């Protein structure tokens, strides 16, 4: 007898009548063996099982991942995250189970409900801004309220006067107003000075008239604007007495607080579906001579008096504070995103088996046990993680994630120090932090985005599934390479600062023994580059043992960056290049400088008390990761090292570098799974069938397919539309038969 097995049908409900010949036939199975409708025989994956493979990998670890996790995140942060996760996972509205099957409209409606519940929970539990922001990061779905917390409130805090903050911040914190940051326009993104929106002061009424003079002046890409925000911080050109004083910020109410209708003179909408970020209502906005009070201009630094007198800020760069904060945050988050991708790919590579290669599998105790006991009809296949190419792909990205982490920590420390300095009237550090955050934002997001995609590819075909945890995650991360400054454009800000610093050092004939007091840690290497003998220096590495010296590795990156800066200044000063024709050189200078910062920060971390107080196993591990990161970067960037200074590195040293990369990959291989476990990503955050902590990859993939709407409801067992589209073709009714 045969049956059609319906969705969610119990054994008692199974139909017993025979099906017609043109319907799907499912063989009758014993009730004890019936599983889900799409796995009726309750089959298990062929061995070895995923949980066995991951358990064996974790048993190989040379260190305790929980100790490394505390070093990375801090014990208190881990406890807070655990508390927040327990709350999120207990609320049905925050479930991620069926997100991949929703339309954009459904996802946005769901995001609205989530945002509302998140803010209700914050009130119920007394969460502050920091906890709300952490909860949103763990929810891992950029939504309608994201920009309210990440841009609107920080800008009010950074650029509003005391009176403005006292008026607006309580309303913003209590969500009585919901804000966005309206800078980018249809015609201008990176070129902030080219923005067209006008804010003309009218002294007779003490108002600003906000106006969009052209179609390209339309605010565009503004997160949270499309359907959510009630207020916007609008970046517009300040016009006083007919004079253009450049861009300033204005707090503008854009929707009614009664019924959410756009206010008169304001046209607002959502720009449409995007590559990612589809739970964020990125919007457009046009102003038709909208009047706002004089007090709408954010006046912490610059201000306009009632009579129209303009009071300039102490420095034109003081308004960079919010920008530096956002870029610093982006740098800080790059590590976590790359590490998340590495977690999925590494765990999956330990579970996934392809082909049988005895040489590659010689250390695989699980496969060995299966083979000895003859539990399979043929030798156990080799775990993908045991192939050297896969090991290289995984472990170099893992090493990069740790390098990015220590630079992220340093970048945020620099930002917080800058905030303290600015509050005390000290602005000397702003140019350096601005230049560093600009260059690092570009390099770190490029590294993370490229690494995430390569890790997705390392998972083969299953990595292309949405429920692998990769596609939406990567798509949502990709805007990082564009917003807050296009990565290639930002390199000019970093290079300009380096060129200015180098010229200054040359002019004052500074040297390592005669350094100016204001030289910064990130540019100290330029003191050596300014010396006449610099180009003749060579790298003092003689053996593989020398490559274990962090200082020697850091010196190589400093020398390359210094030489590239010196060469750029020489070419500009001689007239060989102009700033425009030097753009490729400028990019290379910024990249080399920021790679040096990554290496130097990792090196300083190794020498710091936080790591030196760790067990020897963790110290050794981090030293290996540092060395792998530096040597792999040197090998990848070998052309840059050789072209900048052909005599600094010799062929023998190049061979040592390549041998070192291979040796370190082998040394780190037993710790691969433990290294990603240490990042502490929960299954809730990963939302990945491939990266599950328990290794149930294949079971989870089949379970996810069972929730697919194309397999449910009106689509089960025959897809909706069959009678209209397929049946005429298959049965020949009205169909044109092909002549064979």
C-alpha positions in Angstrom: 0.0 0.0 0.0 1.1 3.6 -0.6 0.3 6.9 1.0 0.7 10.6 0.4 2.4 12.0 3.6 1.0 15.4 4.4 2.7 18.1 6.4 2.3 17.9 10.2 0.2 14.7 9.9 0.3 12.2 12.7 0.4 8.5 12.0 -3.3 8.2 12.7 -4.1 10.9 10.2 -2.2 9.2 7.3 -4.5 8.4 4.4 -4.7 4.7 3.5 -6.3 4.8 0.1 -4.2 4.2 -3.0 -3.1 7.2 -5.0 -3.7 7.7 -8.7 -0.9 7.0 -11.1 -0.2 10.7 -11.8 0.3 11.6 -8.1 3.5 11.5 -6.1 3.9 8.0 -4.5 5.5 7.7 -1.1 6.1 4.1 0.1 4.4 3.1 3.4 6.9 2.8 6.2 6.8 1.4 9.7 5.2 3.9 12.2 8.3 3.6 14.4 10.5 4.8 11.6 8.5 7.8 10.5 10.3 11.1 10.9 9.6 14.5 9.4 7.6 14.5 6.1 10.7 15.2 4.1 12.7 12.4 5.9 10.0 9.8 6.3 12.4 7.0 7.2 14.1 9.1 9.9 17.5 8.5 8.2 20.8 9.6 9.7 23.8 10.9 7.8 26.4 8.4 6.8 29.2 8.4 9.3 31.3 9.7 10.8 28.7 11.9 12.5 29.2 15.6 12.7 29.1 15.7 16.5 31.9 13.0 16.6 34.1 15.0 14.2 33.7 18.3 16.2 34.3 16.5 19.5 37.5 15.0 18.2 38.6 18.4 16.9 38.0 20.1 20.2 39.9 17.3 22.0 43.0 18.2 20.0 43.2 21.8 21.3 46.4 22.9 23.0 44.6 25.5 25.1 41.3 26.3 26.9 39.0 28.3 24.5 37.1 29.7 27.4 40.2 31.4 28.7 41.0 32.9 25.3 37.4 34.0 25.1 37.7 36.0 28.3 40.9 37.6 26.9 39.1 38.6 23.7 35.8 39.9 25.3 36.3 40.3 29.0 34.5 38.2 31.6 31.9 40.9 32.3 31.0 41.4 28.7 30.6 37.6 28.2 28.2 37.5 31.2 26.2 40.5 29.8 26.0 38.9 26.4 24.8 35.6 27.9 22.1 37.5 29.8 20.9 39.3 26.7 20.9 36.2 24.6 18.7 34.4 27.2 16.2 37.2 26.8 16.3 37.3 23.0 16.0 33.5 22.7 13.0 33.4 25.0 11.0 35.8 22.9 9.1 34.4 19.9 9.4 37.7 18.0 13.2 37.3 17.9 13.1 33.8 16.5 15.3 33.4 13.4 13.9 30.1 12.3 12.0 31.2 9.2 13.7 34.5 8.3 15.2 33.2 5.2 11.8 32.4 3.7 10.3 35.8 4.2 9.7 38.5 1.6 11.2 42.0 2.0 7.8 43.4 3.2 7.4 40.5 5.6 10.9 41.0 6.9 10.4 44.8 7.4 7.1 44.3 9.2 8.9 41.7 11.4 11.7 44.1 12.0 9.2 46.8 13.1 7.8 44.3 15.6 11.2 43.4 16.8 12.3 47.0 17.2 9.2 47.7 19.3 9.6 44.7 21.5 13.3 45.4 21.9 12.6 48.9 23.2 9.8 47.5 25.5 12.3 45.1 26.9 14.8 47.8 27.5 12.3 49.7 29.6 11.1 46.6 31.5 14.7 45.5 32.3 16.3 48.9 32.7 18.7 48.5 29.9 20.9 51.5 29.1 22.0 52.6 25.6 25.0 50.3 25.7 22.8 47.2 26.5 20.3 48.1 23.8 23.0 48.5 21.2 24.5 45.1 22.3 21.1 43.5 22.0 20.7 44.8 18.5 24.1 43.5 17.5 23.2 40.0 18.9 19.9 40.1 17.1 22.1 40.6 14.0 19.5 42.2 11.8 20.0 45.8 10.9 16.5 47.3 11.3 14.5 50.5 11.3 15.9 51.7 14.6 19.6 51.0 13.9 20.6 54.4 12.7 18.6 56.1 15.5 21.2 54.6 17.9 24.3 54.4 15.8 24.2 57.9 14.1 21.3 60.1 15.3 22.0 60.0 19.1 25.8 60.1 18.8 25.6 63.1 16.5 23.3 64.9 19.0 25.7 64.0 21.8 28.7 65.1 19.8 27.5 68.2 18.0 24.6 69.6 20.0 25.0 72.4 22.5 24.2 71.7 26.2 20.8 73.2 25.7 20.0 71.2 22.6 21.1 68.0 24.3 19.0 68.7 27.3 16.0 69.2 25.1 16.4 66.4 22.5 18.4 63.6 24.0 15.7 62.6 26.7 13.2 62.4 23.9 15.5 60.3 21.7 16.5 58.0 24.5 12.8 57.5 25.4 11.9 57.0 21.7 9.4 59.8 21.7 11.3 60.9 18.6 13.0 58.5 16.2 15.9 59.9 14.2 18.1 59.3 11.2 21.2 61.0 9.8 20.6 62.6 6.4 23.9 63.4 4.7 24.2 61.4 1.5 22.4 62.7 -1.6 21.3 61.2 -4.9 24.2 63.1 -6.6 26.9 63.0 -3.9 28.2 60.5 -1.4 31.9 60.6 -0.5 32.1 64.3 -1.7 30.5 65.9 1.3 31.6 69.3 0.2 29.6 68.8 -3.0 26.2 68.4 -1.2 23.5 70.6 -2.6 20.8 70.9 0.1 20.6 74.5 1.3 20.0 76.0 4.7 19.5 79.7 4.2 19.2 81.8 7.3 16.4 84.4 7.5 17.2 86.9 10.3 13.8 88.6 10.1 12.1 85.4 11.4 15.2 83.8 12.9 14.6 80.7 10.8 16.5 78.5 8.4 14.9 77.6 5.1 15.8 74.0 4.1 15.6 73.5 0.4 16.5 71.0 -2.3 17.4 73.0 -5.4 17.7 70.1 -7.8 16.8 66.4 -8.1 20.3 65.3 -7.3 19.9 67.3 -4.0 17.5 64.6 -2.8 18.7 62.9 0.3 19.3 59.3 -0.6 20.3 56.1 1.1 19.3 57.5 4.5 18.8 54.5 6.9 15.6 54.7 8.8 14.2 57.5 6.8 12.0 55.7 4.4 9.1 54.7 6.7 10.3 55.2 10.3 12.1 58.4 11.3 10.2 61.4 12.8 13.3 63.6 12.8 16.5 63.9 10.8 19.8 65.4 11.3 20.2 67.1 7.9 23.6 68.0 6.5 23.1 71.1 4.4 25.1 74.1 3.1 24.8 77.1 5.4 23.9 80.2 3.5 24.4 83.5 5.4 23.7 86.8 3.7 24.2 85.2 0.3 27.5 83.6 1.3 28.1 79.8 1.3 29.8 78.7 4.5 29.9 75.0 3.7 28.1 72.1 5.3 26.6 72.2 8.8 24.1 70.0 10.6 20.4 70.8 11.4 17.9 68.9 13.4 14.6 68.8 11.4 11.3 67.3 12.2 10.1 65.5 9.1 6.9 63.6 10.1 3.9 64.4 12.3 4.1 63.0 15.8 0.3 62.5 15.7 -0.1 60.4 12.6 3.4 60.0 11.1 2.5 61.8 7.9 5.4 63.7 6.3 5.2 67.4 7.1 4.3 70.0 4.5 7.0 70.6 1.9 8.7 67.3 2.6 8.6 64.4 0.2 9.8 61.1 1.7 9.9 57.4 0.5 11.8 54.2 0.6 14.4 53.8 -2.2 13.6 50.1 -2.8 15.1 46.6 -2.5 18.9 46.4 -2.0 21.7 43.9 -2.2 21.4 43.6 1.5 20.2 45.5 4.6 16.6 44.9 3.5 15.2 45.3 7.0 16.4 48.9 7.0 14.2 51.4 5.2 16.8 53.4 3.4 14.9 56.4 2.1 14.9 59.5 0.0 13.8 63.1 0.9 13.2 66.3 -0.9 12.6 69.7 0.8 10.5 72.5 -0.7 11.5 75.6 1.2 10.8 74.1 4.7 11.3 76.6 7.6 12.8 75.5 10.9 13.8 77.6 13.9 17.3 79.0 14.3 17.8 76.6 17.3 17.6 73.7 14.8 21.2 74.2 13.8 23.5 72.0 16.0 25.6 74.6 17.7 28.2 72.9 20.0 31.0 74.3 17.8 29.8 76.6 15.1 26.6 78.7 15.6 24.5 81.5 14.0 23.5 84.4 16.3 19.9 85.8 16.0 21.1 88.7 13.8 22.9 86.3 11.4 26.4 86.7 12.8 28.4 83.5 12.2 30.6 82.2 15.0 33.2 79.9 13.6 34.3 76.7 15.4 37.8 76.6 17.0 38.7 74.0 14.3 37.1 73.1 11.1 37.7 69.4 11.9 35.8 69.4 15.2 32.7 68.2 13.4 34.7 65.0 12.4 34.0 63.6 15.9 30.9 61.6 14.9 32.5 60.4 11.7 35.6 59.2 13.6 33.3 57.4 16.1 31.5 55.6 13.3 34.7 54.7 11.4 36.3 53.5 14.7 33.3 51.3 15.4 33.5 49.9 11.8 37.2 49.0 12.4 36.3 47.4 15.7 33.5 45.3 14.2 35.6 44.0 11.3 37.2 41.3 13.4 33.9 39.9 14.7 32.4 39.6 11.2 35.4 37.8 9.8 35.6 35.6 12.9 31.9 34.7 12.5 32.5 33.6 8.9 35.6 31.6 10.0 33.5 29.9 12.7 31.0 28.6 10.2 33.5 27.5 7.6 35.9 25.9 10.1 33.2 23.8 11.9 31.7 22.8 8.6 35.1 21.8 7.2 35.6 19.5 10.2 32.2 17.8 9.5 32.2 17.8 5.7 34.0 14.8 4.2 35.0 14.4 0.5 37.1 11.6 -1.1 39.4 9.3 0.7 43.0 10.4 1.1 44.9 8.2 3.6 47.8 10.7 3.8 45.6 13.7 4.6 43.5 11.6 7.1 46.4 10.1 9.0 45.7 12.2 12.2 41.9 11.7 12.0 41.0 9.4 14.9 37.3 9.3 14.1 37.9 8.1 10.6 40.5 5.7 11.9 38.1 4.2 14.4 35.3 3.8 11.7 37.8 2.1 9.4 39.1 -0.3 12.1 35.6 -1.3 13.2 34.5 -1.4 9.5 31.4 0.7 10.3 31.2 1.8 6.6 31.1 -0.2 3.4 34.2 1.6 2.2 37.0 3.6 3.9 35.8 6.8 5.7 36.2 9.9 3.6 38.7 12.6 4.5 37.5 15.6 6.4 37.8 18.7 4.2 39.7 20.5 7.0 42.5 17.9 6.6 43.4 19.0 3.1 46.4 21.5 3.2 44.7 24.0 0.9 41.6 24.2 3.1 43.8 24.5 6.1 45.6 27.5 4.6 42.3 29.2 3.6 40.8 28.8 7.0 43.8 29.5 9.3 45.1 32.6 7.4 41.6 34.1 7.8 41.4 33.1 11.5 44.8 34.8 12.0 43.5 37.9 10.2 40.5 38.0 12.5 42.7 38.0 15.6 45.0 40.7 14.0 41.9 42.8 13.3 40.7 42.3 16.9 43.7 43.9 18.5 43.7 46.9 16.1 39.9 47.3 16.8 40.7 47.5 20.5 43.4 50.0 19.9 41.3 52.1 17.5 38.5 52.4 20.1 41.0 53.4 22.8 42.3 56.1 20.5 38.8 57.4 19.9 37.9 57.5 23.6 41.2 59.3 24.3 40.3 61.8 21.6 36.9 62.4 23.2 38.6 63.1 26.5 41.0 65.5 24.9 38.3 67.3 23.0 36.3 67.8 26.2 39.3 69.5 27.6 39.8 71.7 24.6 42.8 69.7 23.2 42.4 69.2 19.4 46.0 68.2 18.5 45.2 64.5 18.3 42.3 64.9 15.9 44.2 64.8 12.6 46.0 61.7 13.5 43.0 59.8 14.7 41.0 61.0 11.7 43.7 59.8 9.3 44.1 56.5 11.1 40.4 55.7 11.3 40.0 56.6 7.6 42.7 54.3 6.4 41.9 51.5 8.8 38.2 51.6 7.9 39.2 51.0 4.3 41.7 48.2 4.9 39.9 46.3 7.6 36.5 46.2 5.8 38.2 45.2 2.6 39.9 42.4 4.5 36.8 41.3 6.2 34.6 41.4 3.1 37.1 39.5 1.0 37.7 37.0 3.7 34.1 36.4 4.4 33.4 35.6 0.7 36.4 33.3 0.4 35.2 31.4 3.5 31.8 31.1 2.0 33.4 29.6 -1.1 35.4 27.3 1.0 32.1 25.7 2.0 31.3 24.6 -1.6 27.8 24.4 -2.8 26.1 24.4 0.6 27.7 27.8 1.3 25.4 29.3 -1.4 22.3 28.4 0.6 20.8 31.2 2.7 20.6 28.9 5.7 24.3 28.4 5.5 24.4 31.7 7.4 26.6 33.4 4.7 24.5 35.1 1.9 22.5 37.6 4.0 25.3 38.0 6.5 27.8 38.9 3.8 25.2 41.1 1.9 24.5 43.0 5.1 28.2 43.5 5.8 29.2 44.7 2.3 27.9 48.3 2.7 30.7 48.8 5.2 33.2 49.2 2.3 31.1 52.1 0.9 29.3 54.0 3.6 31.2 56.5 5.8 33.5 57.0 2.9 34.4 54.9 -0.1 37.4 52.8 0.8 39.5 54.0 -2.1 38.6 57.6 -1.5 39.5 57.4 2.2 43.1 56.4 1.4 43.7 59.9 0.2 42.9 61.3 3.7 45.4 58.9 5.2 48.1 59.5 2.6 47.7 63.3 2.9 48.4 63.2 6.6 51.5 61.0 6.1 52.8 63.3 3.3 52.4 66.3 5.5 54.0 64.6 8.5 57.0 63.4 6.4 57.6 66.8 4.9 57.5 68.3 8.3 60.1 65.8 9.6 62.4 66.4 6.7 62.1 70.2 7.1 63.1 70.1 10.8 65.8 67.4 10.1 64.2 65.2 12.7 65.7 61.8 13.5 65.0 58.9 16.0 67.4 60.6 18.4 65.9 64.0 17.8 62.2 63.4 17.5 59.6 66.1 17.9 57.4 65.9 20.9 54.2 65.6 18.8 55.3 62.6 16.8 52.6 59.9 17.1 53.1 56.1 17.6 51.6 55.4 14.2 54.0 57.7 12.3 57.2 57.2 14.4 58.6 55.0 11.7 58.8 58.0 9.4 61.7 59.3 11.4 63.8 56.5 10.0 62.4 57.0 6.5 63.5 60.6 6.6 67.2 59.7 7.0 69.5 59.7 3.9 70.7 56.1 4.6 67.2 54.6 4.9 67.0 53.2 1.3 70.2 51.2 1.8 69.0 49.3 4.8 68.5 45.5 4.7 66.3 43.2 6.7 68.5 41.4 9.3 66.7 38.0 9.0 69.1 35.1 8.6 67.2 32.0 9.6 63.7 30.6 10.3 64.2 31.3 14.0 64.5 35.0 13.2 61.0 35.0 11.9 59.8 34.2 15.4 61.0 37.7 16.5 57.9 40.0 16.4 60.1 43.1 16.3 61.9 42.0 13.1 58.6 41.3 11.4 57.2 44.7 12.5 60.3 46.4 11.2 59.8 45.0 7.7 56.3 46.5 7.5 57.6 49.8 8.9 60.4 49.9 6.3 58.1 49.3 3.4 55.6 51.9 4.5 58.3 54.4 5.2 59.9 53.9 1.7 56.6 54.2 0.0 55.8 57.5 1.8 59.3 58.8 0.9 58.9 57.9 -2.7 55.5 59.5 -3.0 56.8 62.8 -1.4 59.8 62.8 -3.8 57.6 62.2 -6.8 55.1 65.0 -5.8 57.8 67.5 -4.9 59.8 66.9 -8.1 56.7 67.4 -10.2 56.9 63.8 -11.5 53.4 63.2 -10.2 50.5 65.4 -9.2 48.0 64.5 -6.4 45.6 63.4 -9.1 48.0 61.3 -11.1 49.4 59.8 -7.9 46.2 58.1 -6.8 47.5 54.6 -7.3 50.6 55.4 -5.3 48.4 57.1 -2.6 46.3 53.9 -2.3 49.5 51.8 -1.9 50.9 54.2 0.7 47.7 54.1 2.8 47.4 50.3 2.5 51.1 49.8 3.6 50.7 52.2 6.5 47.6 50.5 7.8 49.0 47.0 7.4 51.9 48.3 9.5 49.4 49.5 12.1 47.8 46.1 12.2 51.1 44.3 12.7 52.3 46.9 15.3 49.1 46.7 17.3 49.3 42.9 17.4 53.0 43.0 18.4 52.2 45.5 21.2 49.4 43.3 22.4 51.8 40.3 22.6 54.1 42.4 24.7 51.3 43.7 26.9 50.3 42.5 30.4 46.9 41.1 29.3 48.6 38.5 27.1 51.8 38.0 29.2 49.6 37.0 32.1 47.9 34.2 30.1 48.9 30.6 30.3 51.9 29.7 28.2 49.7 27.7 25.8 47.7 30.8 24.9 50.8 33.0 24.6 52.4 30.5 22.2 49.1 30.3 20.2 48.8 34.1 19.8 52.4 34.4 18.8 51.9 31.8 16.1 48.8 33.6 14.9 50.7 36.9 14.8 53.6 35.3 12.9 51.2 33.6 10.4 49.4 36.9 9.8 52.6 38.8 9.2 54.3 36.2 7.0 51.2 35.5 4.9 50.7 39.3 4.4 54.3 39.7 3.4 54.0 36.8 0.9 50.7 38.1 -0.5 52.2 41.7 -0.7 55.6 40.6 -1.9 55.5 42.7 -5.0 54.9 45.8 -2.9 57.8 44.9 -0.5 60.2 44.3 -3.4 59.2 47.3 -5.6 59.4 49.7 -2.6 62.9 48.6 -1.7 64.5 45.9 -4.0 67.5 45.4 -1.7 65.7 45.2 1.7 64.5 41.6 1.3 66.6 39.0 -0.5 65.5 35.7 -2.3 66.7 33.5 0.7 64.4 35.5 3.0 61.5 35.1 0.6 62.0 31.3 0.7 62.0 31.5 4.5 58.7 33.4 4.5 57.0 30.9 2.3 58.3 28.0 4.4 57.2 29.8 7.5 53.6 30.1 6.3 53.4 26.4 5.6 55.0 25.5 8.9 52.7 27.7 10.9 49.5 26.4 9.2 50.6 22.9 10.2 51.4 24.0 13.8 48.0 25.7 14.2 45.9 23.0 12.5 45.0 21.1 15.7 43.7 24.3 17.3 41.5 25.4 14.3 38.1 24.6 15.8 39.1 25.7 19.3 40.3 29.0 17.8 36.9 29.8 16.4 35.1 28.5 19.4 37.0 31.0 21.5 35.1 33.8 19.7 32.0 32.6 21.5 29.4 32.9 18.7 26.2 31.2 19.8 24.1 29.2 17.3 21.5 32.0 17.7 23.9 34.6 16.4 25.4 32.4 13.6 22.0 31.3 12.4 23.7 28.7 10.2 23.0 25.1 9.4 26.7 24.7 8.5 28.2 26.3 11.6 26.2 24.6 14.3 28.2 24.0 17.5 26.9 20.4 17.7 27.9 19.5 14.2 24.4 18.5 13.1 24.9 19.9 9.6 23.1 17.5 7.4 20.1 17.0 9.7 19.7 20.8 10.0 19.9 21.3 6.2 17.1 18.8 5.8 15.0 20.3 8.6 15.4 23.7 7.0 14.2 22.4 3.7 11.2 21.1 5.5 10.2 24.6 6.5 10.5 26.0 3.0 7.1 27.5 1.9 7.6 26.0 -1.5 7.2 22.6 0.3 4.3 23.6 2.5 0.6 24.5 2.5 -0.8 25.1 -1.0 2.5 23.9 -2.5 2.3 20.5 -0.9 2.5 17.9 -2.3 2.0 19.6 -5.7 3.2 23.1 -6.3 0.6 25.8 -6.7 0.3 26.7 -10.4 0.9 23.1 -11.6 -2.5 22.9 -13.3 -2.0 26.2 -15.1 1.6 25.9 -16.2 3.0 22.4 -15.9 0.0 20.1 -16.6 -0.6 21.4 -20.1 3.0 20.7 -21.0 3.2 17.3 -19.4 -0.2 16.0 -20.4 -0.2 17.7 -23.8 -3.4 19.7 -23.3 -3.0 22.7 -25.5 0.8 22.4 -25.6 2.9 22.5 -28.7 4.7 19.2 -29.0 8.3 19.4 -30.1 9.3 17.4 -33.1 12.1 15.0 -32.3 
